[in-house]
Amino acid sequence: MDAPIGHFDEATPAPDCLDELIGPVADAVRNWPGSVPADQIIYVETDPQWADTAVFVEHYGRELLERSANCVVVAGKRGGETTLAACVVLSTTRVDVNGVVRRQLGARKASFAAMDTATGETGMEYGGITPLGLPGDWPVLVDSAVVDLPYVLVGSGRRRGKLLVPGKAFAEIPGAVVLEGLGVAV
């Protein structure tokens, strides 16, 4: 099958290659609750040697720069309590941690989670964190610009491989909250 975006050697509906995905991501695909059919979530094999954004888009397609999203883990703190959440924004933007995220989480202070916290709590590899398969009690904050795209390239839970996900599916991830202005221009 041809990938809906980018130039990849192979593209496979995620339900047909669950063995390529880490456990929590495979479970999320297997139990996908959204109205977008799970077979529209596509897995593409990628080589970690081309992981750097500039090299990645040169190798897999320049249009991916405008159609890629980053998923980052943030920590909101208030009164000794810490709330972990995921933020999904276009890769051409940065997460408004001190504004939109802090207010949405009702936190006094918000920051990016430490790498070992992000990987330990998600079970995913750093640089490959995806909003599919996150802990069920986490808020998943999604910038509205991500939802507006026909397809978005995002991590697969590991550094090798990516997912191509219909934009509107991000709004259907359990715990998802779509927000205007979550991603701000770099």
N, C-alpha and C positions, 0 to 999 in steps of 0.2 A: 504494500500500500504506500502511496505517496503521502508525505507529511503535509498538513494543511498550511504550514508556514515553514520556511527554512529549507535547507538542502541537506537532508540526512540520507544515509545509505539505506536505512531500514526504519520503518515506522510501524508500530504494532498497537492495536487497541489494548489498553492496560489490562482489561480482564483476561486477555489471552496470553499474558506474560507475567503473571503474578509472581513467579519464581525469580524474576529479575528485580523485584521490588523488596525493600526491607519489610519486615512483619507489619508494623503499624500502617504503612502506606498500602500494602497489599490488602489488609483488612478493610481499610477505608474504601478502596476500590470495590472489593467484594461486597461490601454492605452499603454501597453508595445510595443515599436516600433522595437525591435530587431529581428534578424533572428532566434534566439533561441526561440522556442515556450514558451509562458508564463506558460504553464502547466508543464514545466520542472523546474520552480522555485517552490520549495517545502517548505511548512510551517510545522515546528515541534513544538509541545508544549514542553516547558521546565519549570522546577520549579526554581524560583529565589533563593531558598535555596541552590541550587547547582551552583550558578553563578560564584563563584571563579574558575579560570581556572583549578587548580589542581584537585579540587573536581568535576568539570564539566566533565573533560575527564575521570576520574575514573568511574563516573556514566554512561556516555553516550558513551564512547568508546575512548580508548587511541589514536587511529589513528586520532582523531579530532584535536589533538595538532598540527599536521603538515598540517592540512587541514582547519584551521580556519583563518579568517581575522578580523582585527580590522578596524573600520571606525572612524576616528577622524576628528574633525573640527579644521582648522588652520586659522590664521589671518595673512595676509601679509600687511605690511604698507609701504607706500611711499608718501612723501609730504602731509601728512594729510589725505590721502585716505586709507581706509581699504578694502581689498578684502578678503572675506570669501571663503574657499574652503574645500572640503572633501578629505581625503587621505585614501586609502585602501591598507593595507599591511598585510602580513601574521603575525599571532599572535606571531610567534617566532622571529620577527624582530621589529625594532623601526623605526619610520618615520624620514628621514633625513630632518628635518625642516630647519636647517640653511644652507643646501647645495642645494639639489635638489628642495625642495619646494620654497625656497626663489628665486632661479633663475627662476623657471617655472612661478612664479607669478610676476616676475619683481619687487620684493619688496626689500626695503633696509633692512627691518627687518621682520622676520616671527616668529610666536610662536603659541603654542596651544591656541585656543580660550577659554575664561573663560566658566565654566560650564553653567552659566545662559545664556550666549550668544549662546552656542551650542544648548541647549535645546529650548531656546526661538525662535531662527531663524529657527530651523528644525521642531519644534513641536513634537520632539521625546524625549523619556526618556534617561537620561544619563546612559551609559552602554548598551544601546540598539540601538544606532544610526546606521543607515544603509544607503548605498549609493542610495537605491531606494527611490524616493519620496523627494529628496532634492530640495531646491529652484532652479528653472530652469536656473537662470543665474550663478549658481556656477560652477566652474571647479571641476571635480571629478578626482583626480589624483590617478591612479591605478598602483601598482607595477606589472611589467610583470610576476613575479612569481605567482601572484594570477590568472592571465588570463590563465596560463599554466596548472592549475589543472583541472581535470574532474569536480569536485564539490567542493564548498567552503562553509563552515558554516560562517554566518555573522548575525549580529543583525536583528531584525524585526521591529525596531522602538520603541519597549518597552522591558522591562526586562524579561517579560514572553514570551517565544517563540523565535524561530530563523528561519532564512531562509537558505535553502540549494540551492545554485545558481551555475549553470554551470560556470566554470571559464571564458570561452569565452564571456559569457553574460555581464561581467563587462566592457568589451571594448565597449559594445553597449549601455551603460547607457547614456542618454543625457548629454553632457558636459564632457564625459570621455576622458582622455588623459592617454595612457599607457606609463609608464616610466621605464626605467632600473634603478636600484639602489635606488628607492624611499624608499624601506625597507632595512635597514642595520642590520647585525647580532648584537644581543644583547651581 
